[in-house]
Amino acid sequence: MSVVPAATRALRLLRFLASRPGPVSASAIANGLGLPRSSVYQLLEAMAEEGFVTHLPEERRWGLGVAAFEIGSAYLRHDGIERLARPLLHQLTETTGATAHLGVLHGADTLYLLKEQPPHAPTLITGVGVRLPAHLTASGRAMLARLPRAQVRALYPDTGAFTDRTGRGPTTPGELRDLLTQERQQGWSIESGQVTEGFLSVAAAASDHNGRPAAAISLTVPVARPVTPGPWPDGCGTPPVNSRADSAAGPSGAGAAAGPSGAGAAAGSAPRPRAGARCAPPSSGCAP
């Protein structure tokens, strides 16, 4: 038996919430764990203060908080996702001529872990280690679209949670909800001028074995040379970003998309991003 029963109960509570399809009531937690309801409330209040759980008062339910998601994201970063994604980013940059990024969610921000930039490409703000508002970046929204709606509400409860860089992008929970619904259905996200004027990005998320967003891969180009949805020119066949993002999520079940909105499921049907590519002679492949 544990010598720190409170810690054991807190960890069991986290695992219980993680196993549920959505937020649950305190009474359901007490029944599921076999604990007194008073003890459960004490645990929930303490864990909410630290950000590991969040309370949805209108539903009288409790769900996982941002801190719990950050712990999961940190595990993925330590699990070699950067090593797995690096060759994919390199291949995407060579194929499209665009700057490729690997990003993960860090609370309500997109944290960039990798960046592959072609020669003579314009300097971008999105360097390794940079954090940007997730609701403005294509990578961030691709991952937000795969989160449970209750978790998105916890990240963006009101207009005060939204920051603005260029005067573009969602500014209210309702606008973000509508945009994420659209991007969830199409399987990829796109932003133009919301992070930096004159630049456009398209991104797709990769799922873990539970269907949660593990990371996202994005391509960024100047608006004058946009990434446009559509088929590749004849002879320039390249798998869409969706399938490559899922393959970067790792061998331990990561990358298995959950349901029709998953990147893996969308790989065969979602439009293929391309960076204004033209087809060179067959011997030389595609040229940006």
C-alpha positions in Angstrom: 0.0 0.0 0.0 1.3 3.5 -0.8 2.8 5.6 2.0 1.3 8.7 0.3 -2.4 7.8 -0.1 -3.3 11.3 -1.3 -0.8 11.2 -4.1 -2.0 7.7 -5.1 -5.6 8.9 -5.1 -4.8 11.9 -7.3 -3.0 9.7 -9.8 -5.9 7.3 -9.9 -8.3 10.2 -10.4 -6.2 11.4 -13.4 -6.1 8.0 -15.0 -9.9 7.6 -14.5 -10.6 10.9 -16.2 -8.2 10.0 -19.0 -10.1 6.8 -19.6 -13.5 8.6 -20.0 -14.7 9.8 -23.4 -15.5 13.2 -21.8 -16.0 15.2 -18.6 -17.8 13.3 -15.8 -19.5 14.2 -12.6 -17.9 14.0 -9.1 -20.3 11.3 -8.1 -19.2 9.2 -11.1 -15.6 9.7 -10.1 -16.4 8.7 -6.5 -18.2 5.5 -7.7 -15.6 4.6 -10.2 -12.7 4.9 -7.7 -14.6 3.7 -4.6 -13.8 6.9 -2.7 -16.0 9.1 -0.5 -17.5 12.0 -2.4 -16.1 14.4 0.1 -12.5 13.1 -0.6 -13.1 13.4 -4.3 -14.2 17.0 -4.0 -11.0 17.8 -2.0 -8.8 16.1 -4.6 -10.6 17.9 -7.5 -10.3 21.3 -5.9 -6.6 20.8 -5.2 -5.9 19.5 -8.7 -7.9 22.3 -10.3 -5.7 24.9 -8.6 -2.7 23.2 -10.3 -4.4 23.0 -13.7 -4.6 19.2 -13.9 -8.4 19.2 -13.9 -11.0 21.7 -15.0 -14.5 22.2 -13.8 -17.5 22.8 -16.1 -20.0 24.3 -13.8 -22.8 24.5 -16.4 -22.6 20.8 -16.8 -21.6 19.9 -13.2 -18.8 17.8 -14.6 -15.0 17.6 -14.3 -12.5 16.9 -17.1 -8.7 16.9 -17.7 -7.0 20.3 -17.5 -4.3 22.0 -19.5 -1.5 20.8 -17.2 -2.5 17.2 -17.8 -2.3 17.7 -21.5 1.1 19.4 -21.1 2.5 16.4 -19.3 1.3 14.2 -22.2 2.9 16.5 -24.7 6.1 16.4 -22.8 6.2 12.6 -22.9 5.7 12.7 -26.7 8.6 15.1 -27.0 10.8 12.9 -25.0 9.7 9.8 -27.0 11.6 10.8 -30.1 8.9 12.5 -32.2 11.5 15.0 -33.3 13.8 12.2 -34.6 11.0 10.6 -36.4 9.7 13.8 -38.0 13.0 15.3 -39.1 13.4 13.3 -42.4 9.7 13.9 -43.2 10.2 17.7 -42.9 13.3 17.5 -45.0 11.5 15.6 -47.7 8.5 18.0 -47.7 10.8 21.0 -48.0 12.7 19.5 -50.9 9.5 18.5 -52.6 7.5 21.8 -52.2 10.1 24.5 -51.6 8.2 25.6 -48.5 9.4 25.9 -44.9 8.3 22.9 -42.9 7.6 22.9 -39.1 6.8 20.3 -36.4 4.7 21.8 -33.6 3.0 20.5 -30.5 0.4 22.1 -28.2 1.7 23.7 -25.1 -1.4 24.9 -23.3 -3.1 27.4 -25.6 0.2 27.9 -27.6 1.8 26.1 -30.5 5.4 25.2 -29.5 7.7 24.6 -32.5 10.1 21.7 -32.1 11.6 21.5 -35.6 12.0 23.7 -38.6 13.3 22.8 -42.0 13.9 25.8 -44.3 14.9 25.8 -48.0 17.9 27.9 -49.2 17.2 31.6 -49.6 13.8 31.3 -47.9 12.5 34.4 -46.2 13.1 34.6 -42.4 10.1 33.5 -40.4 9.2 34.1 -36.7 8.5 30.4 -36.2 11.9 29.2 -35.0 12.6 26.2 -32.8 11.4 26.9 -29.3 9.1 29.7 -30.3 5.6 29.7 -28.9 2.7 31.3 -30.8 -1.1 31.5 -30.0 -2.5 28.1 -31.2 -5.8 29.6 -32.4 -3.8 31.7 -35.0 -1.4 29.1 -36.3 -2.4 26.4 -38.8 -0.5 23.8 -36.7 -2.3 24.9 -33.5 -5.7 24.8 -35.0 -5.1 21.4 -36.7 -4.4 20.0 -33.2 -7.2 22.0 -31.5 -9.6 20.5 -34.0 -8.8 17.1 -32.7 -9.2 17.9 -29.0 -12.5 17.2 -27.1 -14.7 20.3 -27.3 -14.7 20.6 -23.5 -10.9 20.9 -23.5 -11.0 23.6 -26.1 -13.6 25.4 -24.0 -11.2 25.2 -21.0 -8.4 26.7 -23.1 -10.6 29.4 -24.6 -13.4 30.2 -22.1 -14.1 33.8 -23.2 -12.8 36.6 -25.4 -10.0 37.4 -23.0 -8.3 34.2 -24.0 -7.7 35.4 -27.5 -4.7 37.4 -28.6 -4.3 39.2 -31.9 -1.2 39.7 -34.1 -2.4 41.1 -37.4 -6.1 41.8 -37.0 -7.1 38.4 -38.5 -8.2 35.1 -37.0 -10.9 34.1 -34.5 -11.6 36.4 -31.6 -14.4 34.7 -29.8 -15.1 31.1 -28.6 -18.0 30.9 -31.1 -15.8 31.9 -34.1 -13.1 29.4 -33.0 -15.7 26.6 -32.6 -17.1 27.2 -36.1 -13.6 27.3 -37.6 -12.4 24.1 -35.8 -15.6 22.3 -36.9 -14.9 23.2 -40.6 -11.2 22.2 -40.3 -12.0 19.0 -38.4 -14.3 17.9 -41.3 -11.8 18.7 -44.0 -8.8 17.1 -42.1 -6.4 20.0 -42.4 -6.0 23.7 -41.3 -4.9 26.8 -43.2 -4.1 30.4 -42.1 -3.2 33.4 -44.2 -1.6 36.4 -42.6 -2.9 35.6 -39.1 0.6 35.1 -37.7 2.7 37.2 -40.1 1.5 39.5 -42.9 2.3 38.1 -46.3 2.7 34.5 -45.3 0.4 31.5 -45.6 0.5 28.1 -43.8 -1.3 24.8 -44.2 -1.0 22.0 -41.6 -2.3 18.6 -40.6 -2.2 16.9 -37.2 -1.0 13.5 -36.2 -2.9 11.4 -33.7 -1.7 9.0 -30.9 -3.2 5.6 -30.4 -6.2 7.3 -28.5 -6.9 9.6 -31.4 -5.5 12.6 -29.5 -3.3 15.1 -31.4 0.3 14.3 -30.8 1.8 17.0 -33.1 1.3 18.8 -36.4 3.3 19.3 -39.5 2.9 22.6 -41.4 4.2 24.2 -44.6 4.7 28.0 -44.8 5.2 30.1 -48.0 4.8 33.7 -49.0 1.2 34.5 -50.0 2.5 35.5 -53.4 3.5 31.8 -53.8 0.7 30.1 -51.9 0.2 26.6 -50.7 -3.0 25.7 -52.7 -5.2 22.7 -52.1 -5.4 20.5 -55.1 -3.8 17.5 -56.9 -0.1 17.5 -57.7 0.9 18.0 -61.3 1.3 14.8 -63.4 4.5 13.1 -62.5 4.9 14.9 -59.2 3.0 12.5 -57.0 3.8 13.0 -53.3 1.7 11.8 -50.3 -0.3 14.6 -48.7 0.8 16.2 -45.5 -1.9 14.3 -43.6 -0.4 10.9 -44.1 3.2 12.1 -43.4 2.1 13.8 -40.2 0.6 10.6 -38.9 3.6 8.6 -39.8 5.7 11.0 -37.7 3.7 10.3 -34.6 5.8 7.2 -33.8 5.7 3.5 -33.9 4.0 2.8 -30.6 0.5 3.2 -31.8 0.9 6.9 -32.5 -0.4 7.9 -35.9 -3.4 5.7 -35.8 -6.2 8.2 -36.5 -9.4 7.9 -34.6 -12.5 8.1 -36.7 -13.1 9.8 -40.0 -11.7 13.1 -38.9 -8.3 11.6 -38.2 -5.3 12.6 -40.3 -4.7 9.1 -41.3 -8.3 8.6 -42.5 -8.2 12.0 -44.3 -4.9 11.1 -46.1 -6.7 9.5 -49.0 -9.4 12.2 -49.3 -8.1 15.5 -48.1 -6.8 18.0 -50.6 -3.0 17.8 -51.1 -1.1 20.9 -50.2 1.4 22.1 -52.7 3.5 25.2 -52.8 2.9 26.4 -56.4 4.9 23.4 -57.7 5.5 23.0 -61.3 6.6 19.7 -62.9 10.1 19.6 -64.3 11.2 16.9 -66.8 10.7 13.4 -65.5 14.4 13.0 -64.9 14.6 15.9 -62.5 11.4 15.4 -60.6 9.3 18.4 -59.1 10.7 21.9 -58.9 9.2 24.6 -56.7 
